[in-house]
Amino acid sequence: MYLKVVILPRLSSFGPCIGTAYGISYRALQEMLAERGALLYSLIETCKLNGVDPDRYLRHVLDAIADWPVNRVSALLPWRITLPVE
């Protein structure tokens, strides 16, 4: 399921409104955001372990992913990518 969520500065105070606006419970929204956060933190730490600057990596991947062929997504992984020189 694809869900676009706007992150507000104090999500906890707006939780019930956001959850009901999208037709899901606040608890489900919290779990989804926690999973996304864990994925992002894991990706950043993987970059660090492979000697890749996480900021440059994320900028490059977010710029390139829209036009990237689906069958070559594995080439964007932190341990396979060669970042362009800025």
N, C-alpha and C positions, 0 to 999 in steps of 0.2 A: 504494500500500500504506500502510495506517495502522499505525503502530507507537508504542506508548506506552513511553517510556524514562524511567526515573528517573535524573536526573543526580546522581551522587555526587561528593563533594568532590575525590576523586582518581580520576577515571575511568580513567586509564591503568593503575592497579594492579588494577582490577576488570574490565578489558577482556575477557579471554577468557571469564570467567564470564558477563558480560552477553551477549556475542555468541552463545554457545552456548545460553544460556537462551531466547533468542528465535528460535533456529534460523537465525541469519545469522552471517556471519563478522565478526570484530572490525573488519576493514578496511572492510567495507560499512557498519558502524555508524559508524565514524569519518567516512566520506565523507558519510553522511546528516546527522550532526551538524554537519559543516563547512558543508554547504549551508544548513541551518537557521540557523546563526550568520550566514552571509553575507547571507541574506535579512533577518534581524532588523537587522543593522548597516545595510544598505541602506535599510530602512524608517525607521530612526532618523535617518539623515543626510538622507533626503528630507524628513522632518518639519522638520528644522533649516533646510534650504534654503527651505522654504515658510513659515517663520515660525511654525510650530506647535510647541508644547511637546511633546516626544516622550513624556514620562511621562503627561501628561493625555490625549494622543491614544491611547496604548496602553490606558490604563485605560478610556477611553470605548468604544473599539472592542471590547475583550474583554467589556465589559458588554453591549454592544448586539448583537453578532454572532449570538448564539444565537437571537434573535427577529427578526433582520433578513431581509427578503425576498431570495431568491437573485438575482432580476433587478435588484436595486438595490445590489449589493455595490460597484459603482464609486463610489457616493456616499460610501463610507467611506475613499476614498483621501485622502492628506494634502493634496493641492492642491484638493480639492472640499469637504472637511468643515468644518462650523461647529461648534466645540465648545460645549457648554452652559456657562453661567456658573456657577461654583461658589460 
